Amino acid sequence: MRQIFQHIKGDRVIWAIVALLAVFSFLPVYSASSNLAYLYGDGNTLPYLLKHLAHLLLGFAILYGIHKIPFHYFRGLSIIALPLVIVLLLLTLGQGTTIDGANASRWIRVPFVGVTFQTSTLAAVVLLTYVARYLSKIKDKTVTFKETLLPLWLPVFIVLALILPANFSTTAIIFAMVVVLVFVGGYPIKYLGVILGAGLLCLTLFVLTAKAFPGVFPNRVDTWISRVENYADGKDTEADYQIEKAKIAIASGGISGLGPGKSVQKNFLPQSSSDFIYAIIVEEFGLVGAMFLMFLYLFLLFRLLIVAHKSSSVFGTLLVIGVGLPIVFQALINMAVAVELFPVTGQTLPLISSGGSSIWMTCLAVGMVLSVSANRQIKKEKEESEENPLDILSETI
């Protein structure tokens, strides 16, 4: 066991939180997948559990491999990866996949493997790493808005524009995280106001264009508007079916829950193993399980802030905030949707929900955070191993 831990670097608490979330995920995923098993199979839930296990194993392999890479390498890698991500987003958008008549071109099929991959999740990590690199480069420098427009904001708006037609919620989260990151990175607030206005203007133009030419983006904007309207009006319509079932599941859970595997609403709630898995967790594990899960994510946020604060590099600090904060933010949004604090967004619960793309990119982000933490740990170990010359002289005498 000691030999295993010798190969694991970085914040041990973050390792423990991630491992605990992954182990816990098997219970709700196995329970919620029974609905999919009866709808699309012979009722056997074991294949879904094995698939989730495979996703987690590959995710932890990515996490382990990434955390071994010195974090300063990510500066250059982000420059190389950003054009590749843009190409992948173009290919994904060009597939024109539709679900129930709505444009949902979010996945790309990997050739010769047969698996689908959601490119926007990779784009988020790469873009935020790129932004962190640029902010660390201009740190303590006086810059004008014109100077930052091409190297900073143009890539941001290109990536967001390619994600927006099929996935508004992911676009909004990435944009919000970029704004938080540039604010923390010391970007002038007066320029940040211009960016917020430009983002709102671009969104308005997109909505108006989609309304004027409905054949270009089939029904997607209508879906966004209906979700917001239904949330605001509180109407009990067919569009609210998911959230109504989620509220029933939460109400049924009570304090201690119905018990593992005893959820009833998993048989009626669509996306019960992904987008609405938190409702199933509350139904089976009650308020106690719900609060414990929320505590783990908030504790993860606390450890992320510690790693960011202790980093000896500006890039390291911004990298931890850029790729680590969205994990907790996405988790809180997923929980808020389940209890109807937010409109339905389609965001998964990191490391808990089924789905390969989400798990792999979360592990990639955590690996980058642990790489920053490991760098400080390695430096500290080297300093402790170096003997003081005065001590050596005293021993000789």
N, C-alpha and C positions, 0 to 999 in steps of 0.2 A: 504493500500500500504506500509506503514511504517513497519507493522508487517512482510510483505513478505520480505522486504529488510533486516530485522533483522536476518533472517535465511540464508542470502546470504553473505558469507565471501569472502575474497580475493580481488584482483584487480578489481574494478568496471569497469574500462575501458575495460579490457579483456572480462568481462561479456557482456558489451555493444557491442563490436565488434563481438563476437560470435553470439549474438542474432540478430544483424543487418544482418550478413551474412546468417543466417538461414531464416530470414523473406524474405530477398531478393531472396533467392533460389527458392521460390515458383513460381515466375514469369517465369524464363527461363525453369525450369523443367516442368511446366504445358504447356508451349508453345512447347517445344521440344518433349514432350511425344506424341504429336498428330500423329507423324510419326509412333511410335510404336502401337498406338491405331488402326490405319488403316491397319497396316501390320498384327497384331496378334489379333485384336479384332474387335469390331463392330463400331469403331470410337469414342467410349466414352473415353474421357481422364480423367474423374473424378476418376476412380480407381487408376490411376497412381499418381494423386495428393494426394489421401488419403493414399496410400502406402508411399509416401515421407513424409507425415505428421506423420505417425506412426513411421517411422525411426527416424525422428527428435525428437519426443516426448520421445522415448526410449533413444535416445542419450542424451538428456538433463537430463533425469532421472539418467543415468549413470554419467554424469558430476556432478550433484548435490550430488549424493551419494559418489562419489570418493573425491570430494573437502572437505567433512566432515571428511575424514580419515586423521589423523596426518601423514604428509609425511614421517616421519622416519619409519613408518610401511612398506613402500614400499621396504626398504632394504631387510627385511626378506622375503617379499612376492615374490620378484624377484627370490630368490633362489628356492623357492617352485614352482613357475610358470614356470621356465625355462625348467625343465625336461618334464612338461606337454605339453609345446609348442612344444618341439622336437617330442613327441609322436604324437601330432596333425599334425605336418608337415609330418611325416612318413605316417600317415593314408591318408592325402590329396594327397601325391605323389603316394601312392599305388592305388588310384582310377583309374588312367590311363585315365581320361577324355580327349577326343580330340575334337577340334573345327576346322572344315575345314581341317582335316588331321594333324593339329599341336598339339603337346602336350601342354595342357593348364590345368594341374591339379592344379588349384589354390583354388578351393572351396571344402568345405566338407559339406555334408548335415546333419543338426542337427536332430537326431532321434525324432520322435513323434511331431515335430514342423513343419517340411516340408520346412524350410528355409535353404538357403545356406549361408555359412560363409567363407570369405577369411582369412585363418589362417595366412598368411604372414603379415597381418596388425597387428594382435595381437603379433606375434613374434617380430616385429620391436619394439614395445613399451616395451615388457618384456626384450628383449636383451639390449636395450639402458639403461633401468633402472638398469639392472644387471651390465653393464659396469660402470655406474655412481657410483654404490655401491662399486665396487672394487677399482676404482680410488680414491674415498674418503678414503678408507681403507689404501691405500699405500701413501697417500699424505704426503709430507715432509719426506718420507723414501727413502733410496737408494736401488733400486731394480735392479736385473740383468734380462736380457732377458729370461734366463732359468727359473727364478722364476715366471715370468708372463705367460709363455707359456701355462701351464696346466690350471690355474684358470681363465685366461682372454681370451687368443686367441683360445684355443680349443673350448669352447662354441660358440664363434663368428663364426669360420669357419664351425662348424657343422650346425648351423642354416642357414648360407649362402649357404652351399652346398645343403641343402634340399630345399631351395627356388629357387636356380639358374636354375634347369632344366625346370621349367615352367614359370619363371618370372625374366628375366635378369634385367629389369629396376628397379624393387623393390630391388633386390640384390645389384645393384650398388649404389642405394640411401642409403640403410642401411649401406653398407660398408663405403661410404663417410661420413655418419653421425658418425659412430664409430671412424673413423680417426680424424674427427674434435673434437669429444668429448675427445679422449685420448690426443690430442694435447693441448686442453684447460686445461685438467686435469693435465698437467705437465709431461706426459709420455716422457721419453728420445727420442729425435728426431732421434738419430742414430739407435734406435731399430725400430722406426716407418718406416724408410726406408726399413728395412728388411721385415716388414709386407707388405708394398706396393709391393715389389718385389715378395713376396710369393703369394699375391693375384693375380698379373698379371700372374704368372706361373701356378697357379691353373686354372685360366680362360682359358689359352692357352691349357692346358692338357684336359680340358673339351671339348673345341671346337674340338680338334683333335680326341678325343674319339668318340664324336658324329658324326663326319664325317666318322670315320672308321667303326662305328656300327650304321648306320642310323635307324635301327629298335628299338633301345633302347630309343631314344628321337626323335620321328617322326617329321621331318621338322622344329624343333624349331630353331636350329642354322641357318638353311637356311633363316628363317624369319628374324632373327637378322641381318644377313649379307646383305640381300636384302634391308632392311630398311636403313641401313647405306650407302650402295652403291647408292641407289636411292636419298638419301639426299645429298650425296657428288657430284653426277653427275648432279643433277637437272633435271633428265629425267622425262618426262610426261608419265609415265607408268600407268598401271592399279593399281599397288601397291600404287601409289600416289593419288588415287582417293579421299581419305579422306582429305588429306592436300590441294588438289586443291579446293575442295568444301569449306573447311574452309577459304581459302584465298578469294574465291568469296564472302563468307558471310561477311568477315571483310571489303573487299573493298566496299560492298554494304551499310555498316553501316554509313560511312561518319562521320561527327562530332556529330550529335545528334541521329542518328539511324533511323530505319524505324518505331519504336514504339513497345511497348509490344505486343507480340503475332503475329507480322506481318512478322516474319522471313520467307524467301522463302527457304533457303538452309536446313532448318530443315527437309524438305521433301525428301532431297537427301543425306544428310550427315549421315553416320552410326555413332552410338554412340553419337548422338547429345545431349542426355540428361546426358551423363556421361563424356567420355574422351574429347569430343570436344564441351562441353557446353560453353566454353569461346568464341568460334567463334559465337555462336548464341547470346550470350550477346552483343558482339560488333555489330552484325548486327542489333539488336533490340534497343540497347541503345547508339550506336555509340562510338566515342572516349571518350566522357564524361563519359559514364558508365564504359568503360574499365579502364580508369585512376582512377576512383573512387574506383573500385574494387581492383585495384593494390595498391592504397593508404591504403585501409583497411588492407590488408595483411602486408604491410610494417609497418604500425602503430602497428599491432599486434606484429611484430618482435621487434619494439622499446620497447613496454611494456614488452615483454618477457625478454629483456636484463635488463630492470630496476628491474624486480622481481628477476632475477638471481643475479644481483649486490647487492641488498639489503638483500639477504638471509643471515642469521647468521650462516648457516651450509654449509660446503663444498659439502656435498651430495646434499643439496637443490639447490645449484648453478648448479652443474653438472646435476641434474635431470631436471631442467627447460631447460637447453641447450639441453640435450639429447632427451627429448620427445617433446619439443616445437619447436625447430628449424626445424625438418623435416616437420612440417605443412606448414610453409612458403616456405621452399625449394620445396616441392611438388607442391604448388600453382604456384610458378614461373616457374617450369618445364612445368606444364600443359599449362600455358600461352605461354611459349616459343615454344612449339610444335604447337600450333594453328597458330602462326605467322611464322612458319618454321625456327625458330632459332635452334631447336633441332629435331632429328629424332623422329618419332612416338614412344611413350613409353608406352601408355596405362595407364598413371597415371591420376587419377581423380582430380577435383578441390575441395579441402577440404571444407566441409559444404555447398557446392553449388551443386555439381553433385549428381544425384540420386544414390542410392546404400547403403544398410544398413551397410556393413562392414566398409566402409570408414568413414561414419558418426559416427558410434559407437566408433571406435578406435580414431578418432579425438577428440571426446568428452571425452574419457577416458584420453587422453594425456592432454587436457586442464584442466580437473578436477585435475590431478596431479600437474599441474602448479599452479592452484588456491589454492591447499592445501598448497603449499610452501608459497604462498603469505598470505594465511589466518593465518598461524602459526605466521608470523611476526606481523600481525594485532592484533591477540589475545594477544601476549606478550606486545605490545604497550598499549593496552587497560588495561591490568592488572597493568602495571607500572603507568598509569595515575590515576587509581582508588585507588592506595595505597597512603595514606596520609603521608606526611613527619612528623616524630616524633616531630621535633622542632615546626611545625605548631600546632600539637595537644597540646604541652606543653604551647605554647603562648596563645592558646584559653582557656586553663584551668586556667592560671594565670589571 
